[in-house]
Amino acid sequence: MSLSAVKTAGDVGTFKGGSGFPTRFQGAKAGELPFFKVSDMNLPGNEVFMRRANNYISEDVRKKLGATRIPAGAIIFAKVGAAVFLERKRILTQDSCIDNNMSAFIVDPAQLDERFAHYLLTAFRLSALVATTALPSLNSTQLRSIPLRIPTNLDEQCKIAGALADTDDLIHTLDRQIRKKRSVKQGMMQELLTGRTRLPGFGRPWTEQSVSELLEFKNGLNKASEFFGHGTPIVNFMDVMRSPVITAERVKGLVSLGRDEIARFSARRGDMFFTRTSESVEEIGTAAVLVEDIRDAVFSGFVLRGRPIAPVNTTFLAYQFQLPSVRRQVIATASYTTRALTNGGSLGRVKVLVPAADEQAAVVAVLADTDAQLAALEQRLESARAIKTGMMQELLTGRTRLAVEAAL
């Protein structure tokens, strides 16, 4: 078993800052040298490698600008501004330049494997070093003093990095599958919920109806903070935001109420709920349906209840409220002062296309099956992330060591 030692980041590498971004090259392919900005670090899924840039410059331009050339393999991160708190650390795949809101950790390859270094830096919360000033920032002295536990044997570092990379690959694969499944679901919804594509056996025409013909709206309850945390279940804002389908298991909130309040603000199976107010207009009018009975359940003042007054499958209706055409109607009727707002009158004016009850049920069954597949993938992704977290806690602290062959 090889030895390990606690060293500072400055012992095993150097930190280089970036340069002012040359705005005249914005969006340009003016050379082969990538010039990364902080915003470029918002990569999809579990990707950690910076492979493509939005802006490129030539080596001659780099020299004229006095920009630092950062070598491939360096780990870059935000060092100034709110992006510091996002804790994004990325690995360059080729020599690049970075803007002056970023820094790069360039490892000494004789002491530290770059992928292992990335995991070490990922496990360390850089935001904990932020100075309490108006503009969050990190300085070089702080960065150089970061403590790192490092196996002295590079082979052990590589084995640890390889084991963690395997979990990253699984996470990346699952994330890609989820994004693809969500895209497929969006396409299915656009076809099946508008009548453009019909399921086999259905051909009767759809009717356009106002939501006010289908639902009766009611505002939710408002109580002081001391009433929450105990009592009867309450459907809250986030229960509606998470999914178009609300199950009993998802309703975690509790509120203490009298019997008359429970009766007036009841939440029954088949009721729809809509987000009523938010900081963002894109979040209001989000719809979900309660699909299970919850004894004495009620609903929050941050949501609206839509109770059916005509034969309609409210799960079908909740899915329709995800369509861009319906969302545009919701947003167009919203008001905005200090917060975005909607109400029953506004939502009631939204127009939807409604097929016969049996076709509604058939469409819901198809979409529910897709949702079940998505939920299974998301559960696997959550488990994979938990496994990676556990592995990092064991392998990067030295609590668990990986055997390596002794050098001949």
N, C-alpha and C positions, 0 to 999 in steps of 0.2 A: 504494500500500500504506500503510495507516494505521500509526501508531506504536504501540508497546506500552510499558508501564512496570510496574515492580515496586512495588506499594504494600502497605501493611498492611491487614488487614481493618478496622481502626479508621479508616483513611483513607476508606473507601468505604461504611461502614455502621456500625450500632450493635448492641450485644448487650443483650438484655433477659432477665432471669431470670423464672422462674415463681413461682407462689404455692402455699401449702398447699392440698391438695385438700379440698373440702368434702364429707366422707363422707356427710352426710345426703342428698346429691344422687346417690349411687352408683346408676347404672343409670336415672337419671331423665331425663325429657324435660320439664324445668322452665323452658324458655326456648328461644331461638334461637341462643344463643352456645355453641359447642362448648367443652368443658373437657377437654383431652387429658392423658392420663397416659403415662408411658414405655411401658407395655405396649401402648398403642394403636398404637405405631409398627411393630408386627410385621405388616406388610402382605403379602398374597400376591404371588408372582411378582416382577416388576420394577417394581411400582407405587411411585411416589415422592410422589404427591399425597395429602394428608390430606383426604379428602372427607367422611367420616362419623365421628362420635364415639360413644362409649358413654354419654357423660354430657353434659347441656346445662344451662345456667343462663340466667337472664334478666339484662339489663343492670342492673336495680336490684340484684339479688343480687350481681353482680360489684362494683358500687360499695360495697356494704356489706362485702364480703369484703376490699376493697382489692386485688383481683386485677388484674394488668396486662392490658390489651387489646392483643393482638398482631395486627398487620394482616395481611390476606391477602397472600400472596407472600413472607412471611417463611420462612426455613429453620430448622426446629426440630431439635434433637438432644438426646441425653442428656448431662448435664454432671456427674452424680453417680451412683456405683454401677457395678456390673459391666456395665450396658448401654452404658457409654461405649466398651467394647472391641468392641461389635458394629458400630460405625461407621455407624449408621443416620442419614441426613439426609433429612428430608421437607419438602415445601413445603405451606404452608397454602393452602387454596382460599377461605377466608373468615376474617374476623376471628374470633379465638379466644382462649381462655385456656389456659395450660399449667401443669403442676404444678411444684413447686420443685426437682424433680430434673432439670429441662430448662432449656434456654436457646434463645433465638431470635436469628438473625442477620437484621437488617432492613436491606436494602441501600438506598443512595442511588440512586434511579432515574435521576438525571442522570449518574451515573458507571458504573452497573453494571446489566446485565440480570439479572433474578432467576433465570431458568433457567440462564444462563451461570454465575452465582454458585453455584448448586447443584452444577454439575459441578466448579467449582474447589474447593469445600469437600469434595466427594466424593473428589476426587483427593488431598486432604490428610488424613493420618492423625492425627485428633485425639487418639487414644489415646497417641501419642508424647509428648504434653504432660502426661500424667497425673502428678500428684505421687505419690511413693512413700510413701503413708500407708496406714493400715488401710482407709480408705474412698476408693476411686478418685474423683478429682474434677478438674474444670477450673476455672480462675479467669478473671475478666474480663481481667486484664492479659495472660495467655497468649493468650486468644482474639483480643484486639485486635491483637496483634503477629504474627498469622499472615501470612506473605508471600504475596501473590497477584500473578501476572503477568497484566496486564489490557490488552487492546487499547484504545487511547483512543477508537476509533470504536465507538459502540454498535451500528452496523449489522454490523460484523465480529463482535462478541460474539453478536449474534442469529443470524448465519449459522452460527457454530460450534455454538451451542446447538441450532439446527435440525438440523444434520448429526448431532449426537450423539443428538438426540431420535428421529431416524429409526431409528437402531440400537436405541434403547430400545423403540420401537414393535415392531420385528421380534422382539426378545427377549421382550417381553410377549406377543406373538401366539403364539410358539412355546411359551412357558411355559404359556399357557392351553390350547393344543392338547394338550400333554403331560398336564396335569392332567385334561382331559376324556378322553383316551385311557386314562389309568390308572383313571378312574372306570368307564369302559365295561368295561375288563378285569376289574375287581373284580366287576362285575355278571355278566359271563360266567362267571367262576370260580365264583361262588356258585351259578349255575344248572347249569353243566356238570359240576362236581366233586362235586356232591351228588346228581345224578340227577334233579333237579327238571325240567330240560329235557334231552331226549335228541336227539342228532344223528340225521339221517335214516338209516334202515336198522338202527337198534339198538333192541331192545326186551327183551332178556333181563334178568332181575332182577340187582341188585347184591347182594353179600354183605358183611356187616360182619365185619371181622377186626381182631385186635390187631396192632399193629406188630411185636410179638415173633414173630408167626407168619410175618412177611415178611422181617425183617432180623435179623442177628446183630451186636451192638454190640461195639466195642472202643475203649478209650481211646487217645489219641494219644501221641506221644513228647515228652519234655522233655529239653532239652539246655542247657548253659551258653551264655552269650551269644557266647563266642569261636567256637562252632561254626557260627554263622549268617553269611550273606552270601556263602557260596561252597559249592559241592558240588551236591547233588541237589535238584530242585524239591520244595517243601513247600506243601501246602494249609493256609492260615492262616485265622484267625478272620475277617478282613475279606473274604477270598475267598468265604466262606459268607454273610456279611452282605450283600454287594453285590447278589446275584442268585440266584434258584433254580437257575440253570444256570451251571456253572463250565466254561469253555473253557481250553484249554492256554495261550492268549495271556494270560489273566487271572492265571495263577499265576506270580508274580514272585519269591516268596521262595525262598531257597536254604539248605541245611543240609548240613554235612559228616557223613557216616555210614559205618559199615561195612556189608558186604554182608548180615550177619545182621539188622541193624537195618532195612535197606531192605526185607528180606523180611517182617519182623514187623509193620512199620507201613506196608505198601504201600497205595497209593491207585490203584485201577483205574477204568477207564471203567465207569460204571454204579453205582459206590459212592455212597452218600449220606453227607453230612456234616452234623453238627448242632452249633451253638454250645453249649458245655458250661457256661460260666461268664461272668458279666458283672456290672457294677455295677447294671444294671437287669434286673428280672425279665422285662420286655417283650422283651429281646434274647436270652434263652436259648431253646434249642430251635428256633432259626431253621434251616431246612433248605435244602440245595442238593445238586445231583447233578453229578458229574464226567462230562461227556458226550464227552470225547476221551481217547485214550491219551496218557499222559505217561511217558516212560521213567524208571524208578526213582523215581517220585514217592512221597512219604510225606505224613503229615498231623500237624498240631500237637497238642500236649497241651491246647490250649484248645478243641478240637473233638472230637467223637465220630464214629467211622465206623460206618455201618450198611451191612453187605454183604448182598445178597439171599440168602436161603435158600429162597425159593419164587418161582414165576413172578410177577413184578410189574414194571411199568414204573416205574422209580424216578423218572423225570422227572414222571410223573403224581403219584407220592407226594409229591415235593418241592412241587409246586403245591398239593396238599391241605394241606400244613403251613402254608400262608398263610391258610387259611380261619379265620374267627373261632371257629367251633365246635371246630376242632382246637387253635387257639391257647389257648383256654380250658382245654382238657384239659392241655396242656403246662404252663401256668402253675399250675394247681391241684395238680400233682404235684411242683412244684419246691420246693426248700428254700432258706432264706435265713439266713445268719449275717452275716458281714461282706460277702459277695458272694452273688448269686443263683446257684444251682447246679442242674444236672439230671444225670441219668446214664442208662445204657442200660436199667436196670430201670424207671425212671420213664417214659421214652419208649416202652418196649415195651408199657406198659399203655394207651397211647393207642389209641382205636378209630377205624378209618377204613372208609369204604364203597368197595368195589372192584368194578368191572365186569369183563367179559371182556377179554382182552388186546387184541383188535382195537378195542374201544371206547376203552380206555385210550390207545392209539396215536392214534386219531382226535381225541380231546379234546386231547392234547398238541400235535398238529399245528395245531389252531385257535389254541391259546394261544401257541404258538411264533411263529405268524405275527403275532399282536398284539404280542408282545415285539419282533419284528424291526422293526415299524413304530415302536414306542416308541424303540428304540435309534437308528433313523435320525433321529427328531425330536430326541433328546437330543444326537446328534452335531452337528446343525445348530445347536442352542442353544449348545453349547460353542464352535462356530466363530464364531457371532454375538457371543458375549461376548469372545472373543479379538480380534475385529475392533474392538469398541468400546474395549477396553483399549489397543490400538495407536493408535486415533484420538485417544484422550484424551492419550496420551503425546506425540503429534505436535502436536495443536491447542492443548492447554492449556499447553504450554511455549514456544510460538512457533516451534518447529522447522519446522512447516508452517503457512503463512498462507493464508487464504482471501481472494480478491480481492473488494473492494467498490467500488461505483460512487462516484466523487468527488462531493461535494456541489456543487450549482450555485451 
